[in-house]
Amino acid sequence: MIRPSVAEIRRVLARLFLPATQLIDHVLAWSRFRMVHQTRALISHYRRRGDPLPTHLRM
């Protein structure tokens, strides 16, 4: 997966430490889903252009 951005880390921390309206499990699951989706999109963009994947995304 790609590294979480500063904005993503800030969002997760805000959701965890401010008065919670959502469960912690939900916040963490949503964050993981978002990072996986962004990674898949990044891989798709590289493949569509025919460029080699960055080394940290190669399997």
All heavy atoms as TSV, in Angstrom:
chain	resi	resn	atom	element	x	y	z
A	1	MET	N	N	0.837	-1.183	0.000
A	1	MET	CA	C	0.000	0.000	0.000
A	1	MET	C	C	0.878	1.242	0.000
A	1	MET	O	O	2.013	1.206	0.433
A	1	MET	CB	C	-0.893	0.039	1.238
A	1	MET	CG	C	-2.012	-0.959	1.230
A	1	MET	SD	S	-3.258	-0.706	2.521
A	1	MET	CE	C	-2.281	-0.574	3.964
A	2	ILE	N	N	0.281	2.353	-0.433
A	2	ILE	CA	C	0.996	3.616	-0.396
A	2	ILE	C	C	1.067	4.108	1.036
A	2	ILE	O	O	0.297	3.673	1.900
A	2	ILE	CB	C	0.309	4.676	-1.294
A	2	ILE	CG1	C	-1.116	4.961	-0.819
A	2	ILE	CG2	C	0.326	4.246	-2.738
A	2	ILE	CD1	C	-1.799	6.075	-1.555
A	3	ARG	N	N	1.987	5.006	1.289
A	3	ARG	CA	C	2.102	5.579	2.626
A	3	ARG	C	C	0.941	6.533	2.876
A	3	ARG	O	O	0.514	7.245	1.965
A	3	ARG	CB	C	3.404	6.357	2.751
A	3	ARG	CG	C	4.612	5.492	2.702
A	3	ARG	CD	C	5.836	6.333	2.868
A	3	ARG	NE	N	7.007	5.489	2.768
A	3	ARG	CZ	C	8.230	5.941	2.708
A	3	ARG	NH1	N	8.453	7.238	2.731
A	3	ARG	NH2	N	9.235	5.114	2.614
A	4	PRO	N	N	0.427	6.567	4.096
A	4	PRO	CA	C	-0.658	7.517	4.377
A	4	PRO	C	C	-0.129	8.947	4.317
A	4	PRO	O	O	0.994	9.226	4.731
A	4	PRO	CB	C	-1.108	7.159	5.791
A	4	PRO	CG	C	-0.059	6.286	6.356
A	4	PRO	CD	C	0.744	5.727	5.235
A	5	SER	N	N	-0.935	9.835	3.787
A	5	SER	CA	C	-0.543	11.235	3.692
A	5	SER	C	C	-0.700	11.904	5.059
A	5	SER	O	O	-1.331	11.358	5.971
A	5	SER	CB	C	-1.423	11.957	2.673
A	5	SER	OG	O	-2.761	11.979	3.129
A	6	VAL	N	N	-0.130	13.084	5.171
A	6	VAL	CA	C	-0.265	13.845	6.412
A	6	VAL	C	C	-1.736	14.137	6.686
A	6	VAL	O	O	-2.203	14.029	7.821
A	6	VAL	CB	C	0.557	15.157	6.332
A	6	VAL	CG1	C	0.292	16.042	7.536
A	6	VAL	CG2	C	2.039	14.844	6.210
A	7	ALA	N	N	-2.468	14.458	5.634
A	7	ALA	CA	C	-3.893	14.739	5.797
A	7	ALA	C	C	-4.644	13.498	6.294
A	7	ALA	O	O	-5.540	13.610	7.140
A	7	ALA	CB	C	-4.486	15.223	4.477
A	8	GLU	N	N	-4.274	12.326	5.778
A	8	GLU	CA	C	-4.936	11.097	6.210
A	8	GLU	C	C	-4.621	10.803	7.676
A	8	GLU	O	O	-5.506	10.437	8.453
A	8	GLU	CB	C	-4.490	9.923	5.333
A	8	GLU	CG	C	-5.072	8.593	5.741
A	8	GLU	CD	C	-6.570	8.486	5.544
A	8	GLU	OE1	O	-7.143	9.312	4.820
A	8	GLU	OE2	O	-7.163	7.581	6.140
A	9	ILE	N	N	-3.373	10.967	8.072
A	9	ILE	CA	C	-3.000	10.746	9.471
A	9	ILE	C	C	-3.738	11.723	10.376
A	9	ILE	O	O	-4.266	11.347	11.420
A	9	ILE	CB	C	-1.472	10.875	9.648
A	9	ILE	CG1	C	-0.771	9.728	8.914
A	9	ILE	CG2	C	-1.088	10.863	11.121
A	9	ILE	CD1	C	0.728	9.901	8.806
A	10	ARG	N	N	-3.803	12.976	9.970
A	10	ARG	CA	C	-4.505	13.991	10.751
A	10	ARG	C	C	-5.986	13.649	10.889
A	10	ARG	O	O	-6.573	13.772	11.964
A	10	ARG	CB	C	-4.344	15.355	10.071
A	10	ARG	CG	C	-4.962	16.490	10.862
A	10	ARG	CD	C	-4.807	17.811	10.161
A	10	ARG	NE	N	-3.385	18.106	9.989
A	10	ARG	CZ	C	-2.894	18.828	8.991
A	10	ARG	NH1	N	-3.699	19.329	8.077
A	10	ARG	NH2	N	-1.614	19.062	8.905
A	11	ARG	N	N	-6.580	13.175	9.796
A	11	ARG	CA	C	-8.006	12.820	9.828
A	11	ARG	C	C	-8.260	11.659	10.783
A	11	ARG	O	O	-9.204	11.690	11.572
A	11	ARG	CB	C	-8.462	12.441	8.419
A	11	ARG	CG	C	-9.924	12.101	8.349
A	11	ARG	CD	C	-10.272	11.482	7.005
A	11	ARG	NE	N	-11.616	10.990	7.042
A	11	ARG	CZ	C	-12.003	9.875	7.660
A	11	ARG	NH1	N	-11.146	9.144	8.287
A	11	ARG	NH2	N	-13.263	9.502	7.647
A	12	VAL	N	N	-7.412	10.626	10.707
A	12	VAL	CA	C	-7.587	9.465	11.586
A	12	VAL	C	C	-7.421	9.880	13.050
A	12	VAL	O	O	-8.227	9.494	13.908
A	12	VAL	CB	C	-6.600	8.337	11.209
A	12	VAL	CG1	C	-6.594	7.252	12.257
A	12	VAL	CG2	C	-6.960	7.761	9.845
A	13	LEU	N	N	-6.394	10.660	13.346
A	13	LEU	CA	C	-6.178	11.098	14.732
A	13	LEU	C	C	-7.334	11.959	15.228
A	13	LEU	O	O	-7.771	11.817	16.372
A	13	LEU	CB	C	-4.849	11.856	14.845
A	13	LEU	CG	C	-3.601	10.999	14.693
A	13	LEU	CD1	C	-2.356	11.873	14.697
A	13	LEU	CD2	C	-3.523	9.937	15.767
A	14	ALA	N	N	-7.835	12.833	14.377
A	14	ALA	CA	C	-8.964	13.676	14.775
A	14	ALA	C	C	-10.195	12.824	15.070
A	14	ALA	O	O	-10.910	13.064	16.047
A	14	ALA	CB	C	-9.278	14.692	13.683
A	15	ARG	N	N	-10.421	11.817	14.234
A	15	ARG	CA	C	-11.579	10.944	14.454
A	15	ARG	C	C	-11.428	10.100	15.709
A	15	ARG	O	O	-12.409	9.747	16.344
A	15	ARG	CB	C	-11.787	10.015	13.249
A	15	ARG	CG	C	-12.130	10.723	11.982
A	15	ARG	CD	C	-13.562	11.152	11.991
A	15	ARG	NE	N	-13.858	11.836	10.755
A	15	ARG	CZ	C	-15.053	11.919	10.235
A	15	ARG	NH1	N	-16.072	11.387	10.852
A	15	ARG	NH2	N	-15.243	12.568	9.122
A	16	LEU	N	N	-10.176	9.757	16.049
A	16	LEU	CA	C	-9.956	8.903	17.211
A	16	LEU	C	C	-10.004	9.674	18.528
A	16	LEU	O	O	-10.442	9.144	19.542
A	16	LEU	CB	C	-8.603	8.186	17.091
A	16	LEU	CG	C	-8.496	7.146	15.983
A	16	LEU	CD1	C	-7.085	6.584	15.934
A	16	LEU	CD2	C	-9.494	6.028	16.179
A	17	PHE	N	N	-9.537	10.929	18.526
A	17	PHE	CA	C	-9.389	11.649	19.787
A	17	PHE	C	C	-10.435	12.724	20.041
A	17	PHE	O	O	-10.594	13.167	21.168
A	17	PHE	CB	C	-7.988	12.252	19.887
A	17	PHE	CG	C	-6.922	11.201	19.963
A	17	PHE	CD1	C	-5.995	11.068	18.953
A	17	PHE	CD2	C	-6.870	10.323	21.026
A	17	PHE	CE1	C	-5.010	10.094	19.019
A	17	PHE	CE2	C	-5.906	9.342	21.108
A	17	PHE	CZ	C	-4.974	9.227	20.090
A	18	LEU	N	N	-11.135	13.171	19.032
A	18	LEU	CA	C	-12.222	14.124	19.247
A	18	LEU	C	C	-13.464	13.336	19.653
A	18	LEU	O	O	-13.519	12.122	19.502
A	18	LEU	CB	C	-12.471	14.934	17.981
A	18	LEU	CG	C	-11.342	15.889	17.601
A	18	LEU	CD1	C	-11.678	16.590	16.297
A	18	LEU	CD2	C	-11.075	16.903	18.688
A	19	PRO	N	N	-14.462	13.997	20.173
A	19	PRO	CA	C	-15.674	13.265	20.570
A	19	PRO	C	C	-16.156	12.361	19.434
A	19	PRO	O	O	-16.452	12.818	18.341
A	19	PRO	CB	C	-16.684	14.363	20.869
A	19	PRO	CG	C	-15.857	15.549	21.200
A	19	PRO	CD	C	-14.587	15.419	20.414
A	20	ALA	N	N	-16.134	11.083	19.727
A	20	ALA	CA	C	-16.387	10.088	18.683
A	20	ALA	C	C	-17.871	9.899	18.432
A	20	ALA	O	O	-18.647	9.653	19.346
A	20	ALA	CB	C	-15.768	8.756	19.074
A	21	THR	N	N	-18.228	10.013	17.183
A	21	THR	CA	C	-19.585	9.658	16.775
A	21	THR	C	C	-19.560	8.318	16.048
A	21	THR	O	O	-20.600	7.748	15.782
A	21	THR	CB	C	-20.186	10.725	15.848
A	21	THR	OG1	O	-19.346	10.878	14.711
A	21	THR	CG2	C	-20.296	12.058	16.571
A	22	GLN	N	N	-18.356	7.871	15.717
A	22	GLN	CA	C	-18.208	6.595	15.035
A	22	GLN	C	C	-17.285	5.706	15.856
A	22	GLN	O	O	-16.452	6.188	16.615
A	22	GLN	CB	C	-17.617	6.796	13.649
A	22	GLN	CG	C	-18.486	7.656	12.746
A	22	GLN	CD	C	-17.798	7.930	11.414
A	22	GLN	OE1	O	-16.605	7.760	11.288
A	22	GLN	NE2	N	-18.577	8.369	10.447
A	23	LEU	N	N	-17.413	4.432	15.690
A	23	LEU	CA	C	-16.554	3.499	16.395
A	23	LEU	C	C	-15.143	3.523	15.819
A	23	LEU	O	O	-14.941	3.759	14.628
A	23	LEU	CB	C	-17.112	2.083	16.287
A	23	LEU	CG	C	-18.469	1.849	16.942
A	23	LEU	CD1	C	-18.957	0.436	16.645
A	23	LEU	CD2	C	-18.369	2.061	18.435
A	24	ILE	N	N	-14.165	3.275	16.672
A	24	ILE	CA	C	-12.765	3.292	16.254
A	24	ILE	C	C	-12.530	2.269	15.142
A	24	ILE	O	O	-11.825	2.548	14.172
A	24	ILE	CB	C	-11.842	3.033	17.455
A	24	ILE	CG1	C	-11.898	4.222	18.407
A	24	ILE	CG2	C	-10.422	2.768	17.009
A	24	ILE	CD1	C	-11.168	4.013	19.714
A	25	ASP	N	N	-13.140	1.102	15.263
A	25	ASP	CA	C	-12.965	0.072	14.236
A	25	ASP	C	C	-13.431	0.569	12.860
A	25	ASP	O	O	-12.793	0.299	11.849
A	25	ASP	CB	C	-13.738	-1.193	14.593
A	25	ASP	CG	C	-13.159	-1.914	15.792
A	25	ASP	OD1	O	-11.962	-1.692	16.083
A	25	ASP	OD2	O	-13.897	-2.678	16.420
A	26	HIS	N	N	-14.515	1.306	12.856
A	26	HIS	CA	C	-15.040	1.842	11.598
A	26	HIS	C	C	-14.061	2.844	10.988
A	26	HIS	O	O	-13.800	2.815	9.785
A	26	HIS	CB	C	-16.403	2.499	11.825
A	26	HIS	CG	C	-16.926	3.190	10.613
A	26	HIS	ND1	N	-17.443	2.501	9.541
A	26	HIS	CD2	C	-16.995	4.506	10.299
A	26	HIS	CE1	C	-17.809	3.363	8.611
A	26	HIS	NE2	N	-17.549	4.585	9.051
A	27	VAL	N	N	-13.517	3.730	11.804
A	27	VAL	CA	C	-12.574	4.749	11.328
A	27	VAL	C	C	-11.335	4.078	10.738
A	27	VAL	O	O	-10.873	4.434	9.651
A	27	VAL	CB	C	-12.185	5.720	12.462
A	27	VAL	CG1	C	-11.066	6.647	12.034
A	27	VAL	CG2	C	-13.397	6.511	12.924
A	28	LEU	N	N	-10.783	3.094	11.447
A	28	LEU	CA	C	-9.584	2.425	10.970
A	28	LEU	C	C	-9.858	1.588	9.720
A	28	LEU	O	O	-9.040	1.548	8.798
A	28	LEU	CB	C	-8.991	1.559	12.078
A	28	LEU	CG	C	-8.484	2.334	13.297
A	28	LEU	CD1	C	-8.000	1.365	14.368
A	28	LEU	CD2	C	-7.405	3.316	12.923
A	29	ALA	N	N	-11.009	0.941	9.665
A	29	ALA	CA	C	-11.366	0.156	8.485
A	29	ALA	C	C	-11.543	1.068	7.272
A	29	ALA	O	O	-11.104	0.741	6.163
A	29	ALA	CB	C	-12.643	-0.648	8.739
A	30	TRP	N	N	-12.180	2.222	7.466
A	30	TRP	CA	C	-12.375	3.161	6.366
A	30	TRP	C	C	-11.026	3.668	5.862
A	30	TRP	O	O	-10.799	3.761	4.648
A	30	TRP	CB	C	-13.242	4.340	6.826
A	30	TRP	CG	C	-13.583	5.248	5.688
A	30	TRP	CD1	C	-14.672	5.178	4.880
A	30	TRP	CD2	C	-12.815	6.362	5.221
A	30	TRP	NE1	N	-14.632	6.172	3.945
A	30	TRP	CE2	C	-13.496	6.918	4.135
A	30	TRP	CE3	C	-11.623	6.936	5.624
A	30	TRP	CZ2	C	-13.019	8.018	3.436
A	30	TRP	CZ3	C	-11.151	8.032	4.930
A	30	TRP	CH2	C	-11.844	8.566	3.849
A	31	SER	N	N	-10.115	3.978	6.779
A	31	SER	CA	C	-8.804	4.469	6.396
A	31	SER	C	C	-8.050	3.407	5.591
A	31	SER	O	O	-7.422	3.704	4.567
A	31	SER	CB	C	-7.998	4.861	7.630
A	31	SER	OG	O	-6.711	5.287	7.275
A	32	ARG	N	N	-8.100	2.172	6.043
A	32	ARG	CA	C	-7.424	1.087	5.319
A	32	ARG	C	C	-8.044	0.900	3.939
A	32	ARG	O	O	-7.330	0.750	2.953
A	32	ARG	CB	C	-7.507	-0.211	6.111
A	32	ARG	CG	C	-6.866	-1.370	5.384
A	32	ARG	CD	C	-6.628	-2.559	6.279
A	32	ARG	NE	N	-6.250	-3.738	5.547
A	32	ARG	CZ	C	-5.070	-3.948	4.991
A	32	ARG	NH1	N	-4.135	-3.038	5.088
A	32	ARG	NH2	N	-4.815	-5.060	4.336
A	33	PHE	N	N	-9.369	0.925	3.848
A	33	PHE	CA	C	-10.048	0.806	2.557
A	33	PHE	C	C	-9.578	1.905	1.613
A	33	PHE	O	O	-9.283	1.659	0.448
A	33	PHE	CB	C	-11.571	0.886	2.725
A	33	PHE	CG	C	-12.286	1.140	1.433
A	33	PHE	CD1	C	-12.495	0.110	0.533
A	33	PHE	CD2	C	-12.718	2.414	1.109
A	33	PHE	CE1	C	-13.139	0.350	-0.667
A	33	PHE	CE2	C	-13.351	2.665	-0.096
A	33	PHE	CZ	C	-13.570	1.627	-0.986
A	34	ARG	N	N	-9.491	3.122	2.127
A	34	ARG	CA	C	-9.093	4.262	1.300
A	34	ARG	C	C	-7.663	4.104	0.781
A	34	ARG	O	O	-7.392	4.353	-0.390
A	34	ARG	CB	C	-9.226	5.548	2.117
A	34	ARG	CG	C	-8.983	6.793	1.333
A	34	ARG	CD	C	-9.442	8.005	2.131
A	34	ARG	NE	N	-9.260	9.196	1.349
A	34	ARG	CZ	C	-8.219	10.026	1.499
A	34	ARG	NH1	N	-7.326	9.803	2.422
A	34	ARG	NH2	N	-8.108	11.098	0.734
A	35	MET	N	N	-6.747	3.658	1.653
A	35	MET	CA	C	-5.362	3.476	1.220
A	35	MET	C	C	-5.236	2.353	0.193
A	35	MET	O	O	-4.481	2.479	-0.778
A	35	MET	CB	C	-4.456	3.219	2.420
A	35	MET	CG	C	-4.205	4.458	3.248
A	35	MET	SD	S	-2.954	4.227	4.502
A	35	MET	CE	C	-3.781	3.132	5.643
A	36	VAL	N	N	-5.980	1.264	0.379
A	36	VAL	CA	C	-5.956	0.172	-0.590
A	36	VAL	C	C	-6.513	0.651	-1.927
A	36	VAL	O	O	-5.945	0.367	-2.990
A	36	VAL	CB	C	-6.736	-1.056	-0.063
A	36	VAL	CG1	C	-6.970	-2.079	-1.166
A	36	VAL	CG2	C	-6.003	-1.680	1.109
A	37	HIS	N	N	-7.600	1.395	-1.905
A	37	HIS	CA	C	-8.194	1.916	-3.128
A	37	HIS	C	C	-7.221	2.851	-3.848
A	37	HIS	O	O	-7.074	2.770	-5.074
A	37	HIS	CB	C	-9.499	2.651	-2.810
A	37	HIS	CG	C	-10.105	3.306	-4.004
A	37	HIS	ND1	N	-10.744	2.595	-4.995
A	37	HIS	CD2	C	-10.138	4.593	-4.396
A	37	HIS	CE1	C	-11.156	3.427	-5.935
A	37	HIS	NE2	N	-10.798	4.646	-5.593
A	38	GLN	N	N	-6.552	3.727	-3.113
A	38	GLN	CA	C	-5.590	4.643	-3.727
A	38	GLN	C	C	-4.418	3.875	-4.339
A	38	GLN	O	O	-3.927	4.244	-5.409
A	38	GLN	CB	C	-5.078	5.647	-2.701
A	38	GLN	CG	C	-6.114	6.687	-2.323
A	38	GLN	CD	C	-5.623	7.616	-1.228
A	38	GLN	OE1	O	-4.741	7.268	-0.459
A	38	GLN	NE2	N	-6.215	8.794	-1.162
A	39	THR	N	N	-3.987	2.812	-3.682
A	39	THR	CA	C	-2.896	1.998	-4.219
A	39	THR	C	C	-3.327	1.326	-5.513
A	39	THR	O	O	-2.585	1.326	-6.503
A	39	THR	CB	C	-2.452	0.942	-3.193
A	39	THR	OG1	O	-2.036	1.607	-2.000
A	39	THR	CG2	C	-1.316	0.092	-3.732
A	40	ARG	N	N	-4.518	0.763	-5.528
A	40	ARG	CA	C	-5.017	0.124	-6.744
A	40	ARG	C	C	-5.137	1.133	-7.888
A	40	ARG	O	O	-4.814	0.830	-9.034
A	40	ARG	CB	C	-6.378	-0.517	-6.489
A	40	ARG	CG	C	-6.307	-1.759	-5.661
A	40	ARG	CD	C	-7.680	-2.334	-5.437
A	40	ARG	NE	N	-7.619	-3.508	-4.593
A	40	ARG	CZ	C	-8.644	-4.009	-3.962
A	40	ARG	NH1	N	-9.837	-3.452	-4.077
A	40	ARG	NH2	N	-8.500	-5.072	-3.213
A	41	ALA	N	N	-5.614	2.325	-7.590
A	41	ALA	CA	C	-5.738	3.357	-8.617
A	41	ALA	C	C	-4.371	3.756	-9.150
A	41	ALA	O	O	-4.193	3.916	-10.364
A	41	ALA	CB	C	-6.467	4.576	-8.042
A	42	LEU	N	N	-3.390	3.904	-8.268
A	42	LEU	CA	C	-2.034	4.262	-8.686
A	42	LEU	C	C	-1.449	3.194	-9.606
A	42	LEU	O	O	-0.886	3.509	-10.660
A	42	LEU	CB	C	-1.146	4.451	-7.461
A	42	LEU	CG	C	0.297	4.872	-7.710
A	42	LEU	CD1	C	0.338	6.273	-8.300
A	42	LEU	CD2	C	1.077	4.818	-6.419
A	43	ILE	N	N	-1.605	1.925	-9.227
A	43	ILE	CA	C	-1.111	0.827	-10.062
A	43	ILE	C	C	-1.802	0.843	-11.417
A	43	ILE	O	O	-1.170	0.674	-12.468
A	43	ILE	CB	C	-1.301	-0.523	-9.345
A	43	ILE	CG1	C	-0.357	-0.612	-8.143
A	43	ILE	CG2	C	-1.088	-1.689	-10.293
A	43	ILE	CD1	C	-0.619	-1.787	-7.217
A	44	SER	N	N	-3.107	1.069	-11.424
A	44	SER	CA	C	-3.867	1.109	-12.667
A	44	SER	C	C	-3.381	2.224	-13.585
A	44	SER	O	O	-3.240	2.031	-14.799
A	44	SER	CB	C	-5.350	1.296	-12.354
A	44	SER	OG	O	-6.085	1.442	-13.543
A	45	HIS	N	N	-3.084	3.392	-13.023
A	45	HIS	CA	C	-2.602	4.517	-13.826
A	45	HIS	C	C	-1.244	4.199	-14.448
A	45	HIS	O	O	-1.008	4.497	-15.623
A	45	HIS	CB	C	-2.512	5.786	-12.984
A	45	HIS	CG	C	-3.842	6.349	-12.619
A	45	HIS	ND1	N	-4.713	6.914	-13.517
A	45	HIS	CD2	C	-4.476	6.420	-11.425
A	45	HIS	CE1	C	-5.818	7.306	-12.914
A	45	HIS	NE2	N	-5.703	7.016	-11.632
A	46	TYR	N	N	-0.357	3.598	-13.682
A	46	TYR	CA	C	0.953	3.218	-14.223
A	46	TYR	C	C	0.788	2.195	-15.348
A	46	TYR	O	O	1.425	2.305	-16.393
A	46	TYR	CB	C	1.853	2.645	-13.126
A	46	TYR	CG	C	2.644	3.700	-12.395
A	46	TYR	CD1	C	2.151	4.275	-11.230
A	46	TYR	CD2	C	3.882	4.116	-12.860
A	46	TYR	CE1	C	2.867	5.242	-10.544
A	46	TYR	CE2	C	4.611	5.081	-12.190
A	46	TYR	CZ	C	4.109	5.644	-11.041
A	46	TYR	OH	O	4.821	6.605	-10.377
A	47	ARG	N	N	-0.047	1.184	-15.131
A	47	ARG	CA	C	-0.237	0.146	-16.145
A	47	ARG	C	C	-0.868	0.713	-17.410
A	47	ARG	O	O	-0.513	0.330	-18.517
A	47	ARG	CB	C	-1.091	-0.984	-15.587
A	47	ARG	CG	C	-0.326	-1.836	-14.607
A	47	ARG	CD	C	-1.134	-3.026	-14.155
A	47	ARG	NE	N	-0.341	-3.838	-13.239
A	47	ARG	CZ	C	-0.847	-4.647	-12.351
A	47	ARG	NH1	N	-2.158	-4.789	-12.251
A	47	ARG	NH2	N	-0.052	-5.331	-11.536
A	48	ARG	N	N	-1.826	1.612	-17.254
A	48	ARG	CA	C	-2.501	2.195	-18.413
A	48	ARG	C	C	-1.512	2.966	-19.289
A	48	ARG	O	O	-1.583	2.927	-20.505
A	48	ARG	CB	C	-3.625	3.116	-17.960
A	48	ARG	CG	C	-4.370	3.740	-19.149
A	48	ARG	CD	C	-5.549	4.544	-18.711
A	48	ARG	NE	N	-6.555	3.615	-18.185
A	48	ARG	CZ	C	-7.476	3.956	-17.302
A	48	ARG	NH1	N	-7.536	5.180	-16.832
A	48	ARG	NH2	N	-8.350	3.075	-16.879
A	49	ARG	N	N	-0.570	3.667	-18.641
A	49	ARG	CA	C	0.436	4.422	-19.392
A	49	ARG	C	C	1.564	3.531	-19.894
A	49	ARG	O	O	2.371	3.958	-20.708
A	49	ARG	CB	C	1.034	5.520	-18.510
A	49	ARG	CG	C	0.081	6.639	-18.183
A	49	ARG	CD	C	0.797	7.780	-17.501
A	49	ARG	NE	N	1.463	7.347	-16.286
A	49	ARG	CZ	C	1.123	7.686	-15.059
A	49	ARG	NH1	N	0.097	8.483	-14.868
A	49	ARG	NH2	N	1.797	7.255	-14.019
A	50	GLY	N	N	1.672	2.313	-19.380
A	50	GLY	CA	C	2.734	1.410	-19.774
A	50	GLY	C	C	4.047	1.690	-19.070
A	50	GLY	O	O	5.092	1.201	-19.487
A	51	ASP	N	N	4.013	2.471	-18.011
A	51	ASP	CA	C	5.218	2.791	-17.249
A	51	ASP	C	C	5.500	1.676	-16.241
A	51	ASP	O	O	4.586	1.018	-15.752
A	51	ASP	CB	C	5.037	4.106	-16.481
A	51	ASP	CG	C	4.882	5.308	-17.403
A	51	ASP	OD1	O	5.335	5.217	-18.562
A	51	ASP	OD2	O	4.311	6.321	-16.964
A	52	PRO	N	N	6.769	1.480	-15.888
A	52	PRO	CA	C	7.083	0.491	-14.845
A	52	PRO	C	C	6.609	0.981	-13.481
A	52	PRO	O	O	6.618	2.186	-13.201
A	52	PRO	CB	C	8.607	0.382	-14.890
A	52	PRO	CG	C	9.071	1.637	-15.528
A	52	PRO	CD	C	7.963	2.103	-16.434
A	53	LEU	N	N	6.194	0.041	-12.652
A	53	LEU	CA	C	5.733	0.394	-11.308
A	53	LEU	C	C	6.910	0.841	-10.450
A	53	LEU	O	O	8.023	0.343	-10.609
A	53	LEU	CB	C	5.072	-0.808	-10.639
A	53	LEU	CG	C	3.726	-1.253	-11.188
A	53	LEU	CD1	C	3.305	-2.548	-10.524
A	53	LEU	CD2	C	2.684	-0.192	-10.964
A	54	PRO	N	N	6.683	1.769	-9.518
A	54	PRO	CA	C	7.730	2.107	-8.560
A	54	PRO	C	C	8.124	0.862	-7.766
A	54	PRO	O	O	7.315	-0.041	-7.570
A	54	PRO	CB	C	7.064	3.142	-7.652
A	54	PRO	CG	C	5.920	3.682	-8.428
A	54	PRO	CD	C	5.483	2.574	-9.321
A	55	THR	N	N	9.352	0.817	-7.300
A	55	THR	CA	C	9.862	-0.381	-6.632
A	55	THR	C	C	9.046	-0.760	-5.404
A	55	THR	O	O	8.872	-1.943	-5.127
A	55	THR	CB	C	11.334	-0.208	-6.231
A	55	THR	OG1	O	11.460	0.963	-5.429
A	55	THR	CG2	C	12.215	-0.090	-7.449
A	56	HIS	N	N	8.517	0.205	-4.661
A	56	HIS	CA	C	7.766	-0.128	-3.441
A	56	HIS	C	C	6.384	-0.730	-3.752
A	56	HIS	O	O	5.733	-1.238	-2.845
A	56	HIS	CB	C	7.640	1.087	-2.526
A	56	HIS	CG	C	6.753	2.172	-3.057
A	56	HIS	ND1	N	7.166	3.064	-4.028
A	56	HIS	CD2	C	5.485	2.497	-2.758
A	56	HIS	CE1	C	6.175	3.906	-4.291
A	56	HIS	NE2	N	5.134	3.576	-3.537
A	57	LEU	N	N	5.960	-0.700	-5.006
A	57	LEU	CA	C	4.671	-1.284	-5.381
A	57	LEU	C	C	4.818	-2.615	-6.106
A	57	LEU	O	O	3.831	-3.279	-6.389
A	57	LEU	CB	C	3.877	-0.321	-6.260
A	57	LEU	CG	C	3.392	0.955	-5.588
A	57	LEU	CD1	C	2.719	1.849	-6.590
A	57	LEU	CD2	C	2.457	0.632	-4.436
A	58	ARG	N	N	6.035	-3.000	-6.413
A	58	ARG	CA	C	6.256	-4.259	-7.116
A	58	ARG	C	C	6.113	-5.424	-6.154
A	58	ARG	O	O	6.487	-5.344	-4.995
A	58	ARG	CB	C	7.648	-4.293	-7.734
A	58	ARG	CG	C	7.783	-3.297	-8.850
A	58	ARG	CD	C	9.143	-3.369	-9.471
A	58	ARG	NE	N	9.302	-2.231	-10.363
A	58	ARG	CZ	C	10.450	-1.763	-10.762
A	58	ARG	NH1	N	11.570	-2.340	-10.369
A	58	ARG	NH2	N	10.522	-0.753	-11.565
A	59	MET	N	N	5.595	-6.520	-6.674
A	59	MET	CA	C	5.424	-7.714	-5.842
A	59	MET	C	C	6.412	-8.778	-6.244
A	59	MET	O	O	6.800	-8.980	-7.269
A	59	MET	CB	C	4.008	-8.252	-5.965
A	59	MET	CG	C	3.000	-7.320	-5.411
A	59	MET	SD	S	1.401	-8.102	-5.567
A	59	MET	CE	C	0.390	-6.844	-4.909
